[in-house]
Amino acid sequence: MTLSLTSCGTTSAKEASTAEVPNTISVKDTLSPTSSPTPEVTEEPENTATPTPSPTPTPEPTEEVVETVNFTQDTFDQMSKGLSYLLYNVYVNREPPYASGAGFLTDADEVYFDRNSLPEDVIMNWMQSMIIGLHDSLLYDENHNFSVTTVQNYMASMIGWNSEDPLYGRMQQNNGYYQAVQASGAPGWALRYISQESDGENVTVTAQLIQDYVVYGEVDRGDFAMTFQADENSMFGVHLVKVQRVREGETMDPSK
């Protein structure tokens, strides 16, 4: 008896190999993201560097012009009488036997003549001795009248400042004039010019102070270096700033 095999629906291997397979996407087929291309620079970059400034030219130095004070022998002669009496009251009147004036200044040889350094006693003694003895014609008019204004101008011309009443009440005033009585007998004072040295607006004059007695004759009271400053408001063109005694003179007691 011959047996025959009947197909029971089994798929052969060949058929299986040709069966349809669902579509799948492999990893290699996935699109990789691509970066945007860098745009090409067509303009030149802006220069941001700080420009170097041009050097400022140095100005030419200008030399300061200092006017030299004009001080002549004639100027000294005009001031010498008033200066000699001023030095007497500053230096000599503080020494024995002039007890009335002792103590109003220190014993320093250098003295300044500004408002804060010169006591009113010195001004009073100075102006009074000048007026009573009629020592300087610049202080009075042709009738020997002393107006307060004239005395003030004289004082300011000599030392650069004045006061409302240069005599500080020591002499009476009448209608703007001092009532002065002339006196005599006191020793005279004078300055003997030695030399001068200018320094810009200042000039220093060295002179010898002379005390003149009728009985004793001339007495040497030492040498003094007087520094003057240019002053357009002074009748002399300068005023006294300071004095330094540079040489001691003779000391004598006129009472003996």
Residue frames as qw, qx, qy, qz and C-alpha x, y, z in Angstrom:
[[0.000, 0.896, 0.444, 0.000, 0.00, 0.00, 0.00],
 [0.443, 0.290, 0.010, 0.848, 1.38, 3.38, -0.98],
 [0.231, -0.751, -0.438, 0.437, 1.12, 6.32, 1.41],
 [0.329, 0.579, 0.199, 0.719, 0.86, 9.97, 0.01],
 [0.291, -0.370, -0.391, 0.791, 1.55, 13.13, 2.03],
 [0.069, 0.788, 0.488, 0.369, -1.07, 15.90, 1.85],
 [0.228, 0.305, -0.202, 0.902, -0.18, 19.57, 2.56],
 [0.332, -0.658, -0.647, 0.197, -1.73, 20.82, 5.76],
 [0.001, 0.965, 0.169, 0.198, -1.06, 24.56, 5.21],
 [0.646, -0.569, 0.106, 0.498, 2.53, 24.75, 6.30],
 [0.352, 0.924, -0.131, -0.070, 4.53, 27.58, 4.61],
 [0.886, 0.163, -0.059, 0.429, 7.76, 26.62, 3.12],
 [0.526, -0.528, 0.003, 0.667, 10.96, 28.36, 3.97],
 [0.330, 0.183, 0.417, 0.826, 11.17, 29.96, 0.57],
 [0.131, -0.732, -0.503, -0.441, 7.79, 31.45, 0.87],
 [0.501, -0.762, -0.288, 0.294, 8.58, 32.71, 4.32],
 [0.514, -0.275, 0.136, 0.801, 11.59, 34.51, 3.03],
 [0.125, 0.288, 0.448, 0.837, 9.56, 36.37, 0.51],
 [0.196, -0.747, -0.634, 0.050, 6.78, 37.40, 2.87],
 [0.103, 0.785, 0.059, 0.609, 6.25, 41.16, 3.25],
 [0.534, -0.284, -0.459, 0.651, 8.04, 42.88, 6.21],
 [0.059, -0.939, -0.332, 0.069, 6.61, 46.07, 7.70],
 [0.408, 0.710, -0.114, 0.563, 8.48, 49.28, 6.84],
 [0.618, -0.696, -0.133, 0.340, 10.95, 50.31, 9.54],
 [0.299, 0.894, -0.195, 0.271, 13.46, 53.28, 9.62],
 [0.828, -0.103, -0.277, 0.476, 16.92, 52.45, 10.71],
 [0.412, -0.779, -0.092, 0.463, 18.95, 54.75, 12.91],
 [0.464, -0.184, 0.384, 0.777, 21.31, 55.50, 10.09],
 [0.171, 0.543, 0.584, 0.579, 18.47, 56.94, 8.08],
 [0.229, -0.853, -0.396, 0.250, 17.61, 59.58, 10.81],
 [0.369, 0.765, 0.018, 0.527, 18.55, 63.16, 9.73],
 [0.566, -0.324, -0.312, 0.691, 21.26, 64.72, 11.87],
 [0.017, 0.957, 0.237, -0.165, 20.61, 68.41, 12.74],
 [0.626, 0.298, 0.098, 0.714, 22.87, 70.77, 10.82],
 [0.244, -0.644, -0.215, 0.693, 24.05, 74.19, 12.13],
 [0.395, 0.895, 0.197, -0.058, 23.33, 77.35, 10.15],
 [0.718, 0.298, 0.027, 0.629, 26.24, 78.44, 8.07],
 [0.352, -0.610, -0.138, 0.697, 28.26, 81.41, 9.47],
 [0.424, 0.875, 0.231, 0.021, 27.45, 84.49, 7.41],
 [0.676, 0.201, 0.055, 0.707, 30.35, 85.93, 5.58],
 [0.213, -0.788, -0.167, 0.553, 31.52, 89.31, 6.95],
 [0.550, 0.599, 0.318, 0.487, 31.58, 91.76, 4.15],
 [0.030, -0.944, 0.030, -0.328, 32.19, 95.04, 6.22],
 [0.485, 0.334, -0.544, 0.598, 35.39, 95.96, 8.01],
 [0.511, -0.594, -0.563, 0.264, 35.07, 95.92, 11.81],
 [0.066, -0.940, -0.053, -0.331, 34.71, 99.32, 13.48],
 [0.526, 0.277, -0.478, 0.647, 37.91, 100.64, 15.14],
 [0.535, -0.768, -0.318, -0.152, 37.06, 100.98, 18.84],
 [0.673, -0.126, -0.254, 0.683, 40.57, 101.93, 20.01],
 [0.163, -0.918, -0.207, 0.297, 40.82, 105.33, 21.85],
 [0.578, 0.690, -0.022, 0.435, 42.64, 107.80, 19.64],
 [0.620, -0.298, -0.201, 0.697, 45.85, 109.25, 21.10],
 [0.061, 0.967, 0.222, -0.112, 45.35, 113.00, 21.69],
 [0.556, 0.603, -0.110, 0.562, 47.79, 115.40, 20.18],
 [0.545, -0.332, -0.383, 0.668, 50.15, 116.87, 22.79],
 [0.033, -0.967, -0.253, -0.017, 49.22, 120.33, 24.03],
 [0.548, 0.510, -0.193, 0.634, 52.02, 122.75, 23.29],
 [0.529, -0.524, -0.375, 0.552, 53.70, 124.13, 26.41],
 [0.126, 0.967, 0.154, 0.158, 53.22, 127.91, 26.61],
 [0.529, 0.433, -0.283, 0.673, 56.31, 130.00, 26.62],
 [0.471, -0.574, -0.470, 0.477, 57.08, 131.16, 30.19],
 [0.114, 0.838, 0.125, 0.518, 56.44, 134.84, 30.72],
 [0.491, -0.010, -0.449, 0.746, 58.80, 136.65, 33.00],
 [0.244, -0.846, -0.464, 0.093, 57.02, 138.67, 35.69],
 [0.326, 0.575, -0.055, 0.749, 57.91, 142.30, 35.46],
 [0.506, -0.666, -0.402, 0.373, 58.75, 143.79, 38.84],
 [0.195, 0.885, 0.034, 0.421, 59.00, 147.53, 38.86],
 [0.605, -0.027, -0.380, 0.699, 62.11, 148.78, 40.58],
 [0.249, -0.867, -0.363, 0.235, 61.40, 151.34, 43.26],
 [0.399, 0.654, 0.000, 0.643, 62.56, 154.82, 42.42],
 [0.558, -0.783, -0.165, 0.221, 64.39, 156.14, 45.48],
 [0.507, 0.635, -0.112, 0.572, 66.74, 159.07, 45.06],
 [0.421, -0.052, -0.419, 0.803, 68.90, 161.17, 47.35],
 [0.214, -0.276, -0.057, -0.935, 66.23, 163.86, 47.09],
 [0.698, -0.398, -0.475, -0.360, 63.60, 161.41, 48.37],
 [0.676, -0.233, -0.526, 0.461, 65.80, 160.59, 51.34],
 [0.191, 0.115, -0.217, 0.950, 66.35, 164.27, 52.09],
 [0.437, -0.372, -0.234, -0.785, 62.59, 164.90, 52.11],
 [0.804, -0.377, -0.419, -0.187, 61.97, 161.99, 54.50],
 [0.581, 0.184, -0.573, 0.548, 65.05, 162.29, 56.68],
 [0.157, -0.361, 0.363, -0.844, 63.71, 164.79, 59.21],
 [0.783, -0.238, -0.010, -0.575, 60.57, 162.79, 59.92],
 [0.887, 0.066, -0.451, 0.069, 62.51, 159.53, 59.91],
 [0.365, 0.337, -0.580, 0.645, 65.11, 160.80, 62.37],
 [0.389, -0.304, 0.370, -0.787, 62.44, 161.81, 64.90],
 [0.898, -0.082, -0.193, -0.386, 60.63, 158.53, 64.36],
 [0.765, 0.174, -0.548, 0.290, 63.82, 156.53, 65.04],
 [0.024, 0.392, -0.518, 0.760, 64.44, 158.65, 68.11],
 [0.646, -0.245, 0.221, -0.689, 61.04, 157.72, 69.52],
 [0.940, 0.045, -0.279, -0.190, 61.43, 154.06, 68.60],
 [0.814, 0.154, -0.419, 0.372, 65.00, 153.38, 69.69],
 [0.290, 0.334, -0.421, 0.792, 66.30, 156.16, 71.90],
 [0.432, -0.436, 0.101, -0.784, 63.20, 157.12, 73.84],
 [0.902, -0.280, -0.270, -0.189, 62.97, 153.59, 75.28],
 [0.722, 0.102, -0.428, 0.534, 66.43, 153.85, 76.84],
 [0.451, -0.766, -0.237, 0.392, 67.42, 155.57, 80.09],
 [0.014, -0.216, -0.608, 0.764, 67.30, 158.41, 80.96],
 [0.374, -0.068, -0.320, -0.868, 64.19, 158.80, 78.76],
 [0.133, 0.094, 0.923, -0.350, 61.98, 157.03, 81.27],
 [0.503, 0.348, 0.236, -0.756, 58.77, 158.52, 79.91],
 [0.691, 0.410, -0.357, -0.476, 59.04, 156.43, 76.78],
 [0.005, 0.362, -0.930, 0.065, 60.63, 153.31, 78.28],
 [0.372, 0.078, 0.877, -0.295, 58.80, 150.04, 77.87],
 [0.636, 0.481, 0.177, -0.577, 56.49, 150.75, 74.92],
 [0.753, 0.500, -0.390, -0.174, 58.66, 148.65, 72.60],
 [0.951, -0.232, 0.057, 0.196, 60.77, 145.56, 73.06],
 [0.332, -0.756, 0.410, 0.388, 64.54, 145.78, 73.02],
 [0.779, 0.269, 0.482, 0.299, 64.69, 144.07, 69.62],
 [0.230, -0.426, 0.322, 0.814, 66.89, 145.85, 67.11],
 [0.013, -0.167, -0.717, -0.677, 64.47, 145.05, 64.24],
 [0.250, 0.425, 0.534, -0.687, 61.17, 146.93, 64.35],
 [0.160, 0.405, 0.738, 0.515, 58.24, 146.75, 61.90],
 [0.071, 0.156, 0.140, -0.975, 56.04, 149.76, 61.25],
 [0.279, -0.362, -0.734, -0.503, 52.70, 148.19, 60.36],
 [0.450, -0.546, -0.075, -0.702, 49.56, 149.10, 62.28],
 [0.876, -0.393, -0.252, -0.122, 49.74, 146.06, 64.57],
 [0.798, -0.005, -0.286, 0.531, 53.39, 146.49, 65.52],
 [0.258, 0.315, -0.168, 0.898, 53.65, 150.19, 66.36],
 [0.228, -0.579, -0.674, 0.398, 52.04, 151.31, 69.65],
 [0.077, 0.885, 0.343, 0.305, 50.09, 154.55, 69.70],
 [0.480, -0.797, 0.020, 0.365, 52.56, 156.01, 72.24],
 [0.564, -0.126, 0.411, 0.705, 55.23, 155.99, 69.55],
 [0.233, 0.612, 0.513, 0.555, 52.94, 157.78, 67.09],
 [0.250, -0.927, -0.278, -0.009, 51.90, 160.39, 69.67],
 [0.539, -0.649, 0.162, 0.512, 55.47, 161.17, 70.72],
 [0.515, 0.096, 0.500, 0.689, 56.65, 161.24, 67.13],
 [0.141, 0.711, 0.487, 0.488, 53.91, 163.52, 65.78],
 [0.335, -0.912, -0.213, 0.105, 53.96, 165.80, 68.81],
 [0.556, -0.511, 0.230, 0.614, 57.72, 166.32, 68.67],
 [0.413, 0.265, 0.520, 0.699, 57.48, 167.06, 64.95],
 [0.011, -0.808, -0.464, -0.363, 54.64, 169.57, 65.32],
 [0.427, -0.864, -0.147, 0.221, 55.73, 171.42, 68.45],
 [0.518, -0.495, 0.299, 0.630, 59.29, 171.89, 67.21],
 [0.513, 0.791, -0.011, -0.335, 58.16, 172.78, 63.64],
 [0.510, -0.440, 0.647, 0.358, 60.73, 170.31, 62.35],
 [0.352, 0.137, 0.784, 0.493, 59.21, 169.44, 58.98],
 [0.232, 0.277, -0.072, -0.930, 57.56, 172.00, 56.73],
 [0.306, -0.102, -0.808, -0.493, 55.51, 169.24, 55.06],
 [0.222, -0.401, -0.843, 0.282, 53.39, 169.09, 58.23],
 [0.012, -0.696, -0.415, 0.586, 52.08, 172.67, 58.27],
 [0.422, 0.768, 0.368, 0.309, 50.95, 175.43, 55.97],
 [0.394, 0.513, -0.083, 0.758, 52.43, 178.90, 55.45],
 [0.356, -0.689, 0.099, -0.624, 50.72, 180.14, 58.65],
 [0.115, 0.292, -0.869, 0.383, 52.11, 177.24, 60.64],
 [0.731, -0.083, 0.235, -0.635, 48.67, 175.67, 60.95],
 [0.043, -0.193, 0.978, 0.068, 48.50, 171.89, 61.30],
 [0.729, 0.015, -0.137, -0.671, 45.38, 170.48, 59.72],
 [0.739, -0.179, 0.617, -0.202, 44.35, 166.99, 60.78],
 [0.859, 0.490, 0.129, -0.077, 44.18, 165.95, 57.12],
 [0.390, 0.794, -0.449, 0.126, 47.72, 167.16, 56.42],
 [0.335, -0.543, 0.729, -0.247, 49.09, 165.31, 59.44],
 [0.853, 0.092, 0.470, -0.208, 47.21, 162.16, 58.43],
 [0.763, 0.640, -0.085, -0.004, 48.60, 162.34, 54.88],
 [0.122, 0.766, -0.603, 0.186, 52.11, 162.87, 56.20],
 [0.580, -0.346, 0.692, -0.256, 51.84, 159.91, 58.56],
 [0.884, 0.296, 0.337, -0.134, 50.46, 157.63, 55.81],
 [0.586, 0.761, -0.276, 0.049, 53.20, 158.76, 53.41],
 [0.070, -0.696, 0.679, -0.221, 55.87, 157.90, 55.98],
 [0.289, -0.232, 0.901, -0.226, 54.66, 154.55, 57.33],
 [0.182, -0.069, -0.872, -0.450, 51.85, 153.48, 54.97],
 [0.326, -0.594, -0.725, -0.121, 48.85, 154.04, 57.27],
 [0.037, -0.349, 0.248, -0.903, 47.26, 156.66, 59.51],
 [0.146, -0.420, -0.829, 0.340, 44.68, 156.99, 62.25],
 [0.037, -0.826, -0.505, -0.249, 41.63, 159.15, 62.76],
 [0.218, -0.961, 0.111, -0.132, 43.60, 161.26, 65.21],
 [0.743, 0.363, -0.402, 0.392, 47.41, 160.81, 64.90],
 [0.039, 0.496, -0.495, 0.712, 47.84, 162.73, 68.18],
 [0.504, -0.307, -0.805, 0.066, 45.32, 160.46, 70.00],
 [0.391, -0.826, -0.385, -0.128, 43.79, 163.35, 71.91],
 [0.625, -0.318, -0.182, 0.690, 47.07, 164.76, 73.14],
 [0.104, -0.108, 0.111, 0.982, 46.54, 167.99, 71.21],
 [0.362, 0.563, 0.519, -0.531, 43.25, 169.83, 70.90],
 [0.282, 0.281, 0.655, 0.642, 41.54, 170.21, 67.55],
 [0.188, 0.614, 0.305, -0.704, 39.64, 173.26, 66.37],
 [0.605, 0.672, 0.024, -0.426, 37.75, 173.16, 63.09],
 [0.929, 0.353, 0.021, 0.112, 40.01, 170.40, 61.74],
 [0.410, 0.696, -0.402, 0.432, 43.30, 171.94, 62.92],
 [0.736, -0.328, -0.426, 0.412, 45.62, 171.05, 65.77],
 [0.167, -0.959, 0.044, -0.223, 46.25, 173.84, 68.25],
 [0.853, -0.015, -0.191, 0.486, 50.02, 173.55, 68.55],
 [0.230, -0.963, 0.128, 0.056, 52.31, 175.74, 70.58],
 [0.689, 0.560, -0.352, 0.295, 55.85, 176.05, 69.33],
 [0.700, -0.689, 0.164, 0.099, 58.58, 175.05, 71.74],
 [0.550, 0.687, -0.421, 0.218, 62.36, 175.04, 71.59],
 [0.357, -0.689, 0.569, -0.273, 65.35, 173.81, 73.50],
 [0.923, -0.071, 0.372, -0.069, 65.04, 170.08, 72.74],
 [0.352, -0.425, 0.669, 0.497, 67.90, 168.41, 70.91],
 [0.629, 0.511, -0.223, -0.542, 67.60, 168.08, 67.16],
 [0.739, -0.064, 0.665, 0.087, 67.76, 164.82, 65.24],
 [0.469, 0.674, -0.354, -0.448, 69.09, 164.11, 61.78],
 [0.921, 0.061, 0.373, 0.096, 70.03, 161.21, 59.51],
 [0.007, 0.719, -0.547, -0.429, 73.30, 161.04, 57.61],
 [0.891, 0.379, -0.052, -0.245, 73.00, 159.03, 54.41],
 [0.479, -0.502, 0.687, 0.213, 75.47, 156.14, 53.99],
 [0.029, 0.169, -0.853, -0.493, 74.26, 153.81, 51.20],
 [0.714, 0.199, 0.256, -0.621, 71.25, 152.16, 49.60],
 [0.090, -0.138, 0.943, 0.290, 70.43, 148.84, 47.92],
 [0.638, 0.154, -0.073, -0.751, 67.38, 148.14, 45.73],
 [0.155, -0.010, 0.987, 0.032, 65.53, 144.83, 45.53],
 [0.004, 0.501, 0.803, 0.322, 62.54, 144.96, 43.19],
 [0.206, -0.778, -0.345, -0.484, 59.84, 147.06, 44.83],
 [0.630, -0.745, -0.125, 0.180, 61.89, 147.50, 48.00],
 [0.461, 0.644, -0.305, 0.528, 64.92, 149.61, 48.78],
 [0.718, -0.579, -0.253, 0.291, 67.04, 149.49, 51.93],
 [0.231, 0.811, -0.174, 0.509, 68.79, 152.69, 52.95],
 [0.724, -0.350, -0.360, 0.473, 71.48, 152.70, 55.63],
 [0.079, 0.786, -0.044, 0.611, 72.00, 155.96, 57.52],
 [0.432, -0.048, -0.591, 0.680, 73.57, 157.23, 60.73],
 [0.310, -0.828, -0.432, -0.179, 71.28, 158.74, 63.36],
 [0.382, 0.248, -0.279, 0.846, 72.70, 161.97, 64.78],
 [0.350, -0.808, -0.458, 0.122, 71.56, 163.67, 67.97],
 [0.380, 0.476, -0.040, 0.792, 72.51, 167.35, 67.98],
 [0.429, -0.749, -0.391, 0.320, 72.88, 169.24, 71.25],
 [0.151, 0.948, -0.053, 0.275, 73.70, 172.91, 71.45],
 [0.441, -0.792, 0.416, -0.078, 76.11, 172.22, 74.35],
 [0.746, -0.276, 0.590, 0.139, 77.43, 168.76, 73.50],
 [0.200, 0.489, -0.615, -0.586, 77.38, 168.99, 69.74],
 [0.771, 0.167, -0.421, -0.447, 76.64, 165.94, 67.62],
 [0.513, -0.318, 0.760, -0.242, 76.23, 162.55, 69.25],
 [0.384, 0.207, -0.807, -0.398, 76.44, 159.33, 67.23],
 [0.674, -0.095, 0.451, -0.578, 73.34, 157.22, 67.93],
 [0.590, -0.036, 0.803, 0.080, 74.21, 154.32, 65.62],
 [0.200, 0.222, -0.636, -0.712, 73.51, 153.12, 62.08],
 [0.582, 0.276, 0.609, -0.462, 70.11, 151.95, 60.90],
 [0.044, 0.006, 0.809, 0.586, 69.02, 150.00, 57.82],
 [0.450, 0.368, 0.370, -0.725, 65.59, 151.27, 56.76],
 [0.227, 0.167, 0.870, 0.405, 63.53, 149.22, 54.30],
 [0.370, 0.389, 0.093, -0.839, 61.06, 151.12, 52.12],
 [0.424, 0.323, 0.832, 0.155, 58.33, 149.74, 49.87],
 [0.010, 0.147, 0.445, 0.883, 56.99, 151.35, 46.70],
 [0.064, 0.596, 0.704, -0.380, 53.71, 153.19, 47.40],
 [0.194, 0.426, 0.447, 0.762, 51.96, 155.23, 44.73],
 [0.294, -0.825, -0.429, -0.220, 49.74, 156.86, 47.37],
 [0.582, -0.582, -0.130, 0.554, 52.69, 158.26, 49.32],
 [0.184, 0.974, -0.041, -0.123, 53.92, 161.77, 48.63],
 [0.261, -0.699, 0.623, 0.234, 57.40, 160.25, 48.60],
 [0.681, 0.387, -0.527, -0.329, 56.57, 157.29, 46.35],
 [0.574, 0.060, -0.787, 0.219, 57.54, 154.88, 49.16],
 [0.564, -0.687, 0.103, -0.447, 56.75, 154.20, 52.81],
 [0.024, -0.527, 0.793, -0.305, 58.77, 152.74, 55.65],
 [0.832, -0.119, -0.475, -0.261, 58.28, 149.00, 56.31],
 [0.850, -0.471, -0.145, 0.187, 60.91, 148.12, 58.90],
 [0.122, 0.859, -0.421, 0.264, 64.13, 149.33, 60.49],
 [0.927, -0.210, -0.199, 0.238, 67.05, 147.34, 61.82],
 [0.219, -0.915, 0.337, 0.020, 69.77, 148.80, 63.97],
 [0.907, 0.323, -0.189, 0.195, 72.99, 147.52, 62.45],
 [0.542, 0.254, -0.408, 0.689, 75.46, 149.36, 64.66],
 [0.445, -0.737, -0.430, 0.273, 75.21, 150.55, 68.23],
 [0.243, 0.755, -0.046, 0.607, 75.91, 154.21, 68.77],
 [0.242, 0.210, -0.545, 0.775, 77.03, 156.27, 71.70],
 [0.444, -0.681, -0.574, -0.097, 74.88, 156.34, 74.81],
 [0.250, 0.204, -0.320, 0.891, 74.95, 159.50, 76.85],
 [0.228, -0.684, -0.644, 0.257, 72.97, 161.04, 79.66],
 [0.207, 0.622, 0.159, 0.738, 72.12, 164.62, 78.70],
 [0.490, -0.830, -0.204, -0.171, 71.27, 165.37, 82.32],
 [0.755, -0.453, 0.016, 0.473, 74.94, 165.16, 83.28]]
